[in-house]
Amino acid sequence: MQANEPIFTAALLLLVILASAAAQDAGRPKSGGNTARIGGVDIAIPKDETPQPLVALDSYELGPGDQVAIHVVDQDQIPATPYRIDAAGAIYVPTIGRLQAKGLTAEGLSAALRERLKRVLVDPDVTVSVVEFGSQPVSVLGAVANPGVHQLVGHKTLLEVIVLAGGLRPEAGNSIHITRRLKYGKIPLPDAANDSTGEFSAASVRVRNLMTGADAQENVEIQPNDVITVPLGQPIYVLGAVVHAGGYMLNENEALTALQIMSLAGGLDKMAAPRQARIMRPVANSTSRTEIAVDLKKILDGKAPDVLLKPNDVLIVPTSGKKAATLRTIETAIGLGTTAAATIYRY
C-alpha cells in the first residue's frame, strides 16, 4: 500500500486540478458569438446557432425546395441520400415511386411512406427528417446586418426575422416596409393597402413601436415570400459654429427639434451667433431650398418655442463677427503681455 501511495496522491492532485479548471471554464463567458443590433441594443446570439422557432419542427409543413432524409430499417434499396421536393411538391423514392409531400409534416410523410411500403414489407419502420429548409423564403433588404433571403422555420414574427437577419444597422431609418402576396392574405395592419396590380399587400411599421413594444399589433407574423425592406435613415444637418457639425440620422426617431440637434452637435461654439441661425429646407421636386430664420438664443432661454426639423433640413449657426473681433483683440493682448513679461525676465 505504501508503494502505491505516491501514485494515489498524484492521481488525487490531478483530479483536483481538473475539477478547478472545469469550474473556471463554466464561469467564463462564451466567446465567438454573434450579436444583433435591435433599437440600439446588442442582443447576443450564440455562435453557430439560430433563433429557435416558435413552434416545434414537427409542425413544419413541407414544400417545394425542402430536402428530406428517409431511413427505412432493413431496406437497402432506398438510399439514405437527401430527397428534394420538386416544384410540384412531390418526391421520387426508389421502389415506392412518386409521392406528394407538399403540405405534410415529416411525420405525415413518414406515415404516407409506411402505407406505400406495406405493399412489399410487413410493418415497415420509416423515419423522415428535414435536412434543408427551402420552401418558405423571406427576403430582408436594406439596412440590416445580413440582408438576403432567409428561411422561415415555424412561425416567425417581424422582430424575429429582423434578428435572423442580424439586426438593424446604425444608419437604419425609422420605418420598416412589408410587401406580401395577397394569396397569403392582407397584412393585418391599419395602413395596409393593395398595389395597383391587386397581387400584393403593402404596409409600414414604426421601428420605435416595434422595438419598445408600444404597439404589439405591429409585430406581425411573417409569411413565406414576404419582402421586408429597411430603408436608410434620413439625415438632418447642422453646420457652422457648433462643437460637432455634421449630419445626424433620424433612426428610430421620427423627428428632431432644434434643441435636440444642438444637443447632438455638442452645443454652440464660443464664436456662435445664435440669434442669426437659419434653417435651409428643401423644396419638393426641386433642387432649391427655402430659408427659415431661427432665434436659437430665445429657444435656449425658453422665450420661444422649439422648432421641429424635417428630414434633409440644414440648420446653420453663423459665426459672430463681433465675437471674433473681440476674441482676436484678447488673444493679441495676451500675446503682448507674454512678450513683455519675457523681456523683463531676460533683463
C-alpha positions as CSV (number, residue, x, y, z in Angstrom):
1,M,0.0,0.0,0.0
2,Q,2.9,2.3,0.8
3,A,4.4,1.7,-2.6
4,N,1.3,2.9,-4.4
5,E,0.8,5.9,-2.1
6,P,2.7,8.4,-4.4
7,I,0.7,7.2,-7.4
8,F,-2.6,7.6,-5.5
9,T,-1.5,11.1,-4.3
10,A,-0.6,12.2,-7.8
11,A,-4.0,11.0,-9.2
12,L,-5.9,12.8,-6.5
13,L,-4.0,16.0,-7.2
14,L,-4.7,15.6,-10.9
15,L,-8.5,15.3,-10.2
16,V,-8.4,18.4,-8.1
17,I,-6.7,20.4,-10.9
18,L,-9.2,19.2,-13.5
19,A,-12.2,20.0,-11.3
20,S,-10.8,23.5,-10.7
21,A,-10.3,24.1,-14.4
22,A,-13.8,22.9,-15.2
23,A,-15.3,25.2,-12.7
24,Q,-13.4,28.2,-14.1
25,D,-14.4,27.3,-17.6
26,A,-18.1,27.0,-16.6
27,G,-18.0,30.6,-15.2
28,R,-16.2,32.0,-18.2
29,P,-18.3,33.8,-20.8
30,K,-18.6,32.0,-24.1
31,S,-16.6,33.7,-26.9
32,G,-17.1,33.8,-30.6
33,G,-20.8,34.6,-30.5
34,N,-22.7,36.9,-32.8
35,T,-24.8,39.9,-31.9
36,A,-27.9,41.5,-33.5
37,R,-28.4,45.2,-33.0
38,I,-32.0,46.0,-32.2
39,G,-33.1,49.5,-31.4
40,G,-29.5,50.5,-30.4
41,V,-29.1,47.4,-28.2
42,D,-26.8,44.5,-29.0
43,I,-28.6,41.2,-28.5
44,A,-26.2,38.2,-28.1
45,I,-26.8,35.2,-30.4
46,P,-24.6,32.1,-29.7
47,K,-22.2,31.1,-32.4
48,D,-23.5,28.6,-34.9
49,E,-27.0,28.8,-33.5
50,T,-30.1,30.5,-34.9
51,P,-33.1,31.7,-33.0
52,Q,-35.4,28.8,-32.2
53,P,-38.8,28.7,-34.0
54,L,-41.9,29.5,-32.0
55,V,-43.4,26.1,-32.9
56,A,-41.8,22.6,-32.9
57,L,-40.3,21.3,-36.1
58,D,-42.9,18.5,-36.1
59,S,-45.4,21.2,-37.0
60,Y,-43.4,22.4,-40.1
61,E,-45.2,21.7,-43.3
62,L,-43.0,20.6,-46.2
63,G,-42.9,22.4,-49.5
64,P,-41.0,22.7,-52.8
65,G,-37.3,23.3,-52.2
66,D,-37.1,21.4,-48.9
67,Q,-34.9,18.4,-48.6
68,V,-35.7,15.3,-46.5
69,A,-33.7,12.3,-45.4
70,I,-35.6,8.9,-45.5
71,H,-34.4,6.0,-43.4
72,V,-36.1,2.6,-43.8
73,V,-34.9,-0.1,-41.4
74,D,-33.6,-3.3,-43.2
75,Q,-34.3,-1.8,-46.7
76,D,-31.1,-1.1,-48.7
77,Q,-33.0,-0.4,-51.9
78,I,-34.0,3.0,-50.6
79,P,-30.8,5.1,-50.3
80,A,-30.3,7.4,-47.3
81,T,-29.3,10.3,-49.6
82,P,-31.5,13.5,-49.2
83,Y,-34.5,13.9,-51.4
84,R,-35.5,17.3,-52.7
85,I,-39.2,18.2,-53.0
86,D,-39.8,19.4,-56.6
87,A,-41.8,22.4,-57.8
88,A,-44.9,20.3,-57.9
89,G,-44.5,19.3,-54.2
90,A,-43.6,15.7,-54.8
91,I,-40.6,13.4,-54.3
92,Y,-39.5,10.3,-56.1
93,V,-38.3,7.4,-53.9
94,P,-36.9,4.1,-55.4
95,T,-39.2,1.1,-55.0
96,I,-42.0,3.5,-53.9
97,G,-42.3,5.9,-56.8
98,R,-43.6,9.4,-56.9
99,L,-45.2,10.7,-53.7
100,Q,-46.9,14.0,-52.8
101,A,-45.1,15.7,-49.9
102,K,-46.3,19.3,-50.0
103,G,-48.3,20.2,-47.0
104,L,-47.3,17.2,-45.0
105,T,-45.2,17.3,-41.8
106,A,-42.1,15.0,-41.5
107,E,-44.3,12.6,-39.5
108,G,-47.1,12.8,-42.1
109,L,-44.7,11.9,-44.9
110,S,-43.4,9.0,-42.7
111,A,-46.9,7.7,-42.4
112,A,-47.5,8.0,-46.2
113,L,-44.3,6.1,-46.9
114,R,-45.2,3.4,-44.5
115,E,-48.6,2.9,-46.2
116,R,-46.8,2.6,-49.6
117,L,-44.2,0.2,-48.2
118,K,-46.8,-2.1,-46.7
119,R,-47.3,-3.5,-50.2
120,V,-43.8,-5.1,-50.0
121,L,-42.9,-5.1,-46.3
122,V,-44.5,-6.2,-43.1
123,D,-44.8,-3.4,-40.5
124,P,-42.1,-1.1,-42.2
125,D,-40.1,1.2,-39.9
126,V,-39.7,4.6,-41.6
127,T,-38.2,7.8,-40.3
128,V,-38.2,11.1,-42.2
129,S,-36.2,14.2,-41.1
130,V,-35.8,17.6,-42.7
131,V,-32.2,18.3,-43.7
132,E,-32.6,21.6,-45.5
133,F,-35.3,24.2,-45.5
134,G,-36.0,25.9,-48.8
135,S,-39.8,26.2,-49.2
136,Q,-40.5,29.3,-47.1
137,P,-38.2,32.1,-48.1
138,V,-38.4,35.7,-46.9
139,S,-36.3,38.5,-48.3
140,V,-34.9,41.0,-45.9
141,L,-33.3,44.0,-47.7
142,G,-31.8,47.3,-46.8
143,A,-30.1,48.5,-43.6
144,V,-29.7,45.2,-41.8
145,A,-26.5,43.3,-40.9
146,N,-27.2,40.3,-43.1
147,P,-29.5,41.2,-46.0
148,G,-30.7,38.4,-48.3
149,V,-33.1,35.5,-48.4
150,H,-33.8,33.7,-45.1
151,Q,-35.9,30.6,-44.5
152,L,-38.8,30.6,-42.1
153,V,-38.7,27.6,-39.8
154,G,-42.0,27.6,-38.0
155,H,-43.9,30.8,-37.3
156,K,-41.8,33.9,-37.1
157,T,-42.8,37.5,-36.2
158,L,-41.3,40.6,-37.8
159,L,-39.0,41.2,-34.9
160,E,-37.7,37.6,-35.0
161,V,-37.0,37.9,-38.7
162,I,-35.0,41.1,-38.1
163,V,-33.0,39.3,-35.5
164,L,-32.5,36.4,-38.0
165,A,-31.0,39.0,-40.4
166,G,-28.5,40.2,-37.8
167,G,-30.5,43.2,-36.6
168,L,-30.7,46.8,-37.8
169,R,-27.6,48.7,-38.8
170,P,-26.9,52.1,-37.0
171,E,-27.9,54.0,-40.2
172,A,-31.3,52.3,-40.4
173,G,-34.4,54.5,-40.7
174,N,-37.4,54.9,-38.5
175,S,-39.7,52.6,-40.5
176,I,-39.8,49.0,-41.9
177,H,-41.8,48.2,-45.1
178,I,-43.5,44.9,-45.7
179,T,-44.8,43.6,-49.0
180,R,-46.9,40.4,-49.2
181,R,-48.5,38.3,-51.9
182,L,-52.3,38.5,-51.4
183,K,-52.6,34.7,-51.6
184,Y,-51.3,34.8,-48.0
185,G,-53.9,37.4,-47.0
186,K,-53.7,41.1,-46.5
187,I,-51.1,42.4,-44.0
188,P,-53.1,42.8,-40.7
189,L,-52.1,46.5,-40.1
190,P,-54.4,49.6,-40.3
191,D,-52.4,51.2,-43.1
192,A,-52.1,48.1,-45.3
193,A,-53.1,48.7,-48.9
194,N,-53.2,46.7,-52.1
195,D,-51.0,47.7,-55.0
196,S,-52.3,48.6,-58.4
197,T,-51.9,45.0,-59.7
198,G,-54.1,43.6,-57.0
199,E,-51.4,40.9,-56.3
200,F,-49.6,42.4,-53.3
201,S,-50.4,44.0,-49.9
202,A,-48.0,46.6,-48.6
203,A,-47.7,48.2,-45.1
204,S,-45.2,50.0,-42.9
205,V,-44.2,49.6,-39.3
206,R,-42.6,52.2,-37.0
207,V,-39.3,51.0,-35.6
208,R,-39.8,52.7,-32.3
209,N,-43.1,50.9,-31.7
210,L,-41.7,47.6,-32.8
211,M,-38.6,47.8,-30.5
212,T,-40.4,49.2,-27.4
213,G,-43.5,47.0,-27.8
214,A,-45.6,50.1,-27.7
215,D,-47.9,48.6,-30.3
216,A,-47.9,44.8,-30.2
217,Q,-50.1,44.7,-33.4
218,E,-47.1,46.0,-35.5
219,N,-45.1,42.9,-34.7
220,V,-46.9,40.9,-37.4
221,E,-46.4,37.3,-38.3
222,I,-44.3,37.0,-41.4
223,Q,-45.5,34.8,-44.3
224,P,-43.4,32.9,-46.9
225,N,-42.2,35.2,-49.8
226,D,-42.7,38.4,-47.8
227,V,-40.3,41.2,-48.7
228,I,-39.1,43.2,-45.7
229,T,-37.3,46.4,-46.5
230,V,-35.4,48.6,-44.0
231,P,-34.6,51.9,-45.7
232,L,-31.7,54.1,-44.6
233,G,-32.5,56.9,-42.2
234,Q,-32.9,60.4,-43.4
235,P,-30.4,62.9,-42.1
236,I,-30.7,66.4,-40.6
237,Y,-27.6,68.5,-40.9
238,V,-26.2,71.2,-38.6
239,L,-23.4,73.4,-39.8
240,G,-21.4,76.4,-38.6
241,A,-20.5,77.5,-35.1
242,V,-21.3,74.2,-33.2
243,V,-18.9,71.8,-31.5
244,H,-19.6,68.8,-33.8
245,A,-21.0,69.9,-37.2
246,G,-22.3,67.2,-39.5
247,G,-25.3,65.0,-40.4
248,Y,-27.5,63.2,-37.8
249,M,-29.7,60.3,-38.8
250,L,-33.4,60.1,-37.9
251,N,-33.0,56.5,-36.8
252,E,-35.9,55.3,-34.6
253,N,-36.6,59.0,-34.0
254,E,-39.3,60.2,-36.4
255,A,-38.3,63.9,-35.9
256,L,-35.8,66.1,-34.1
257,T,-36.2,69.6,-32.8
258,A,-33.6,72.4,-32.9
259,L,-32.7,71.8,-29.3
260,Q,-32.2,68.1,-29.8
261,I,-30.0,68.5,-32.8
262,M,-28.0,71.2,-30.9
263,S,-27.5,68.7,-28.1
264,L,-26.3,66.0,-30.5
265,A,-23.9,68.5,-32.0
266,G,-22.4,69.3,-28.6
267,G,-23.9,72.8,-28.3
268,L,-22.9,76.2,-29.6
269,D,-19.3,77.2,-30.3
270,K,-18.0,80.2,-28.3
271,M,-18.0,82.2,-31.6
272,A,-21.7,81.4,-32.4
273,A,-24.3,84.0,-33.3
274,P,-27.4,82.0,-32.2
275,R,-29.8,84.9,-33.0
276,Q,-28.9,84.7,-36.7
277,A,-29.4,81.0,-37.1
278,R,-31.5,79.7,-40.0
279,I,-32.9,76.6,-41.5
280,M,-32.4,75.7,-45.2
281,R,-35.3,73.4,-46.1
282,P,-35.6,71.5,-49.4
283,V,-38.4,72.5,-51.8
284,A,-40.4,69.5,-53.0
285,N,-39.5,68.4,-56.6
286,S,-36.7,71.0,-56.8
287,T,-33.0,71.4,-56.0
288,S,-33.6,74.8,-54.3
289,R,-34.2,75.4,-50.6
290,T,-36.3,77.9,-48.7
291,E,-34.7,79.8,-45.8
292,I,-36.4,80.0,-42.3
293,A,-35.0,82.3,-39.7
294,V,-34.5,80.8,-36.2
295,D,-33.5,82.7,-33.0
296,L,-31.7,79.9,-31.1
297,K,-30.9,82.3,-28.3
298,K,-34.6,82.7,-27.5
299,I,-35.2,79.0,-27.8
300,L,-32.3,78.2,-25.4
301,D,-33.6,80.8,-22.9
302,G,-37.1,79.3,-23.0
303,K,-38.5,82.5,-24.5
304,A,-39.6,80.9,-27.8
305,P,-41.0,77.5,-28.7
306,D,-38.7,74.8,-30.0
307,V,-38.6,74.3,-33.8
308,L,-39.3,70.9,-35.4
309,L,-36.8,70.0,-38.1
310,K,-37.7,67.9,-41.1
311,P,-35.6,65.3,-42.9
312,N,-32.8,66.8,-45.0
313,D,-33.1,70.2,-43.3
314,V,-29.8,72.1,-42.8
315,L,-29.6,74.1,-39.6
316,I,-26.9,76.8,-40.0
317,V,-25.4,78.6,-37.0
318,P,-23.3,81.5,-38.2
319,T,-20.2,82.9,-36.6
320,S,-20.4,86.3,-34.8
321,G,-18.1,88.8,-36.4
322,K,-18.2,90.9,-33.2
323,K,-17.3,88.0,-31.1
324,A,-14.5,87.0,-33.4
325,A,-13.0,90.5,-33.4
326,T,-13.2,90.7,-29.6
327,L,-11.5,87.3,-29.3
328,R,-8.7,88.3,-31.6
329,T,-8.2,91.5,-29.5
330,I,-8.0,89.5,-26.3
331,E,-5.6,87.0,-27.9
332,T,-3.4,89.9,-29.1
333,A,-3.3,91.5,-25.7
334,I,-2.4,88.2,-24.1
335,G,0.3,87.7,-26.6
336,L,1.8,91.2,-26.0
337,G,1.7,90.7,-22.2
338,T,3.5,87.4,-22.6
339,T,6.2,89.1,-24.7
340,A,6.7,91.9,-22.2
341,A,7.0,89.5,-19.4
342,A,9.6,87.6,-21.3
343,T,11.5,90.8,-22.0
344,I,11.6,91.8,-18.3
345,Y,12.7,88.3,-17.3
346,R,15.7,88.4,-19.8
347,Y,16.9,91.8,-18.5
